[in-house]
Amino acid sequence: MPDDPKDTYALIRDINVLWKDIYPYLARHIADVYGRRGGVIMEAGPFCGVIHELVRQDIGDRYSIASFPEKMKKYFSEQCAWEGQSRTITIVETGPDLAGFNDDSVDLAIFRGALFFPSLFTIDYRAIYRVLAAGGCAFIGGGFGKYTPRGVISPIADRSRELNLLIGKKEVTTGMIDRDLNESSMADRCAIIEEGGLWIIMRKEDQK
Protein backbone atom coordinates (compact mmCIF):
# COMPACT_ATOMS: atom_id res chain seq x y z
CA MET A 1 0.00 0.00 0.00
CA PRO A 2 1.45 3.42 -0.89
CA ASP A 3 2.74 5.52 2.02
CA ASP A 4 0.39 8.36 1.15
CA PRO A 5 -3.30 7.35 1.48
CA LYS A 6 -4.14 9.94 -1.19
CA ASP A 7 -2.07 7.91 -3.63
CA THR A 8 -4.01 4.78 -2.68
CA TYR A 9 -7.35 6.38 -3.49
CA ALA A 10 -5.99 7.70 -6.79
CA LEU A 11 -4.82 4.20 -7.72
CA ILE A 12 -8.21 2.73 -6.81
CA ARG A 13 -9.93 5.31 -8.99
CA ASP A 14 -7.52 4.50 -11.82
CA ILE A 15 -8.24 0.78 -11.72
CA ASN A 16 -12.00 1.31 -11.50
CA VAL A 17 -11.85 3.45 -14.64
CA LEU A 18 -9.45 1.04 -16.36
CA TRP A 19 -12.01 -1.75 -16.01
CA LYS A 20 -14.84 0.12 -17.75
CA ASP A 21 -14.80 -2.19 -20.78
CA ILE A 22 -14.75 -5.27 -18.53
CA TYR A 23 -17.92 -4.41 -16.65
CA PRO A 24 -20.49 -5.36 -19.33
CA TYR A 25 -19.09 -8.89 -19.51
CA LEU A 26 -18.59 -9.24 -15.76
CA ALA A 27 -22.15 -8.04 -15.22
CA ARG A 28 -23.34 -10.88 -17.46
CA HIS A 29 -21.44 -13.40 -15.33
CA ILE A 30 -22.88 -11.95 -12.12
CA ALA A 31 -26.40 -11.91 -13.58
CA ASP A 32 -26.06 -15.59 -14.53
CA VAL A 33 -25.11 -16.49 -10.97
CA TYR A 34 -27.86 -14.30 -9.55
CA GLY A 35 -30.48 -15.84 -11.82
CA ARG A 36 -33.05 -13.08 -11.43
CA ARG A 37 -33.96 -9.77 -13.06
CA GLY A 38 -35.31 -7.76 -10.11
CA GLY A 39 -34.43 -7.24 -6.48
CA VAL A 40 -32.21 -5.05 -4.32
CA ILE A 41 -28.58 -4.90 -5.45
CA MET A 42 -25.62 -3.68 -3.41
CA GLU A 43 -21.99 -3.32 -4.46
CA ALA A 44 -19.53 -3.01 -1.57
CA GLY A 45 -16.01 -1.78 -0.97
CA PRO A 46 -13.62 0.44 -2.90
CA PHE A 47 -13.72 -1.42 -6.23
CA CYS A 48 -17.28 -0.56 -7.21
CA GLY A 49 -18.17 -0.07 -10.86
CA VAL A 50 -20.04 -3.07 -12.21
CA ILE A 51 -23.22 -1.84 -10.51
CA HIS A 52 -23.49 0.87 -13.18
CA GLU A 53 -23.60 -1.79 -15.86
CA LEU A 54 -26.23 -3.79 -13.96
CA VAL A 55 -28.39 -0.65 -13.94
CA ARG A 56 -27.91 -0.31 -17.70
CA GLN A 57 -28.77 -3.98 -18.24
CA ASP A 58 -31.90 -3.57 -16.11
CA ILE A 59 -30.81 -6.17 -13.57
CA GLY A 60 -32.37 -5.16 -10.26
CA ASP A 61 -34.97 -2.71 -9.00
CA ARG A 62 -33.05 -0.78 -6.33
CA TYR A 63 -29.33 -0.14 -6.05
CA SER A 64 -26.82 0.97 -3.45
CA ILE A 65 -23.07 1.29 -2.99
CA ALA A 66 -21.64 0.37 0.42
CA SER A 67 -18.81 2.89 0.37
CA PHE A 68 -15.56 2.22 2.22
CA PRO A 69 -12.74 2.79 3.08
CA GLU A 70 -13.16 6.39 4.15
CA LYS A 71 -13.00 9.07 1.45
CA MET A 72 -14.33 6.84 -1.34
CA LYS A 73 -17.80 8.45 -1.24
CA LYS A 74 -16.70 11.55 -3.18
CA TYR A 75 -15.42 9.42 -6.04
CA PHE A 76 -18.56 7.26 -6.07
CA SER A 77 -20.77 10.36 -6.04
CA GLU A 78 -18.86 11.78 -9.01
CA GLN A 79 -19.05 8.46 -10.85
CA CYS A 80 -22.81 8.15 -10.30
CA ALA A 81 -23.26 11.70 -11.61
CA TRP A 82 -21.10 10.98 -14.67
CA GLU A 83 -23.16 7.84 -15.37
CA GLY A 84 -26.42 9.78 -14.93
CA GLN A 85 -27.37 7.47 -12.06
CA SER A 86 -27.27 9.80 -9.06
CA ARG A 87 -30.98 9.29 -8.44
CA THR A 88 -30.78 5.56 -9.12
CA ILE A 89 -27.90 4.49 -6.85
CA THR A 90 -27.84 5.33 -3.14
CA ILE A 91 -24.38 5.69 -1.59
CA VAL A 92 -24.06 4.59 2.04
CA GLU A 93 -20.84 5.33 3.96
CA THR A 94 -20.12 2.24 6.01
CA GLY A 95 -17.40 -0.37 6.62
CA PRO A 96 -16.88 -4.11 6.22
CA ASP A 97 -19.52 -4.61 8.94
CA LEU A 98 -22.05 -3.02 6.52
CA ALA A 99 -23.51 -0.89 9.29
CA GLY A 100 -26.45 1.07 7.92
CA PHE A 101 -27.79 -1.90 5.96
CA ASN A 102 -30.66 -3.78 7.54
CA ASP A 103 -30.71 -7.52 8.08
CA ASP A 104 -32.25 -9.51 5.21
CA SER A 105 -32.43 -6.44 2.96
CA VAL A 106 -30.23 -7.24 -0.08
CA ASP A 107 -30.97 -9.75 -2.83
CA LEU A 108 -27.60 -9.52 -4.59
CA ALA A 109 -24.39 -8.36 -2.90
CA ILE A 110 -21.25 -7.83 -5.01
CA PHE A 111 -17.90 -7.43 -3.29
CA ARG A 112 -15.02 -7.29 -5.78
CA GLY A 113 -11.49 -7.25 -4.40
CA ALA A 114 -12.80 -8.58 -1.12
CA LEU A 115 -10.20 -11.32 -0.72
CA PHE A 116 -7.00 -9.63 -1.78
CA PHE A 117 -6.41 -6.32 0.01
CA PRO A 118 -5.85 -6.84 3.76
CA SER A 119 -4.11 -3.47 4.02
CA LEU A 120 -7.39 -1.76 3.07
CA PHE A 121 -9.95 -3.77 5.07
CA THR A 122 -10.78 -7.18 6.51
CA ILE A 123 -13.73 -8.93 4.92
CA ASP A 124 -16.62 -9.79 7.25
CA TYR A 125 -18.41 -12.80 5.78
CA ARG A 126 -21.01 -12.84 8.53
CA ALA A 127 -21.94 -9.23 7.82
CA ILE A 128 -22.53 -10.04 4.15
CA TYR A 129 -24.68 -13.01 5.11
CA ARG A 130 -26.58 -10.86 7.61
CA VAL A 131 -27.73 -8.36 4.98
CA LEU A 132 -28.73 -10.99 2.41
CA ALA A 133 -32.45 -11.59 2.07
CA ALA A 134 -33.82 -15.13 1.98
CA GLY A 135 -33.02 -16.56 -1.43
CA GLY A 136 -30.33 -13.91 -1.97
CA CYS A 137 -26.75 -14.41 -3.03
CA ALA A 138 -23.39 -12.69 -2.83
CA PHE A 139 -20.66 -12.62 -5.50
CA ILE A 140 -17.39 -12.12 -3.64
CA GLY A 141 -13.83 -12.12 -4.96
CA GLY A 142 -12.05 -10.96 -8.06
CA GLY A 143 -11.37 -11.61 -11.72
CA PHE A 144 -12.45 -10.61 -15.21
CA GLY A 145 -15.46 -12.94 -15.29
CA LYS A 146 -16.00 -15.94 -17.53
CA TYR A 147 -17.53 -14.05 -20.47
CA THR A 148 -14.89 -11.35 -20.96
CA PRO A 149 -13.08 -11.88 -24.28
CA ARG A 150 -9.30 -12.10 -24.33
CA GLY A 151 -9.27 -9.16 -26.72
CA VAL A 152 -10.85 -6.98 -24.02
CA ILE A 153 -8.60 -8.28 -21.24
CA SER A 154 -5.25 -8.12 -23.04
CA PRO A 155 -4.98 -4.32 -23.46
CA ILE A 156 -5.47 -3.68 -19.73
CA ALA A 157 -4.01 -6.83 -18.13
CA ASP A 158 -0.50 -5.52 -17.43
CA ARG A 159 -1.67 -2.16 -16.11
CA SER A 160 -4.36 -3.82 -14.00
CA ARG A 161 -1.78 -6.14 -12.45
CA GLU A 162 0.55 -3.21 -11.76
CA LEU A 163 -2.17 -1.14 -10.10
CA ASN A 164 -3.35 -4.07 -8.00
CA LEU A 165 0.17 -4.62 -6.68
CA LEU A 166 0.63 -0.93 -5.94
CA ILE A 167 -2.65 -0.89 -4.00
CA GLY A 168 -1.45 -3.89 -1.98
CA LYS A 169 -2.91 -7.00 -3.56
CA LYS A 170 -1.87 -10.28 -1.93
CA GLU A 171 -2.05 -13.75 -3.41
CA VAL A 172 -4.87 -15.90 -2.03
CA THR A 173 -5.42 -19.64 -2.39
CA THR A 174 -8.61 -21.67 -2.17
CA GLY A 175 -7.16 -23.29 0.93
CA MET A 176 -6.85 -19.90 2.63
CA ILE A 177 -10.44 -19.08 1.68
CA ASP A 178 -11.68 -22.42 3.00
CA ARG A 179 -9.95 -21.74 6.30
CA ASP A 180 -11.48 -18.28 6.62
CA LEU A 181 -14.94 -19.51 5.73
CA ASN A 182 -14.70 -22.29 8.30
CA GLU A 183 -13.50 -19.86 10.96
CA SER A 184 -16.50 -17.65 10.16
CA SER A 185 -18.88 -20.65 10.19
CA MET A 186 -19.82 -19.75 6.63
CA ALA A 187 -18.37 -22.72 4.71
CA ASP A 188 -21.69 -24.53 4.36
CA ARG A 189 -23.28 -21.42 2.84
CA CYS A 190 -20.60 -20.79 0.23
CA ALA A 191 -19.06 -22.31 -2.89
CA ILE A 192 -15.68 -21.34 -4.34
CA ILE A 193 -15.45 -21.06 -8.12
CA GLU A 194 -12.35 -20.41 -10.22
CA GLU A 195 -14.02 -19.76 -13.57
CA GLY A 196 -13.28 -16.22 -14.66
CA GLY A 197 -11.31 -15.44 -11.52
CA LEU A 198 -11.49 -16.52 -7.89
CA TRP A 199 -14.96 -16.08 -6.46
CA ILE A 200 -17.04 -17.07 -3.48
CA ILE A 201 -20.74 -17.55 -4.16
CA MET A 202 -22.65 -17.16 -0.90
CA ARG A 203 -26.35 -17.98 -0.72
CA LYS A 204 -28.95 -17.54 1.98
CA GLU A 205 -31.54 -20.30 1.90
CA ASP A 206 -35.08 -19.29 1.06
CA GLN A 207 -37.23 -20.42 3.96
CA LYS A 208 -40.46 -20.39 1.96
KAGI-V624591 format. One line per field, one symbol per residue. ss: DSSP state (2 for helix, 1 for strand, 0 for the rest). psi: psi as a letter, one per 20 degrees, with the letter a starting at -180 (. if undefined). burial: 1 if it has 16 or more other ideal C-beta (glycine too) atoms within 10 Angstrom, else 0. A space follows every 10 residues. Layout:
BEGIN
ss = ???
psi = ???
burial = ???
END
This chain:
BEGIN
ss = 0000222222 2222222222 2022222222 2222000001 1111000002 2222220000 0111111000 0222222222 2200000011 1110000000 0000011111 1100000000 0000222222 2111111111 1100000002 2222222222 2222222000 0002222222 2220002221 1110000111 11100000
psi = pqhohhhghg hggghgghjh ihhhhhhggg hgggjrharp pppqailqhh hhhhghjkor hqqqpooraq ihhgghgggh ghikkhihpp popbaiikpi pqqkiphopp nqjhiimiih rpqnhhgghg iprpjrqqop cqriqiipqh hhgghigghg gggghhhkpq qprhhggggh hghjkihijq qpqjokboqp opqpppi.
burial = 0000000110 1111110010 0111111111 1011000011 1111111111 1111100011 0011111110 0100110011 0010000010 1101110100 1000111111 1111111001 1011101111 1110011111 1111110100 0000010001 0011011010 0100001001 1001011011 0110011111 11110000
END
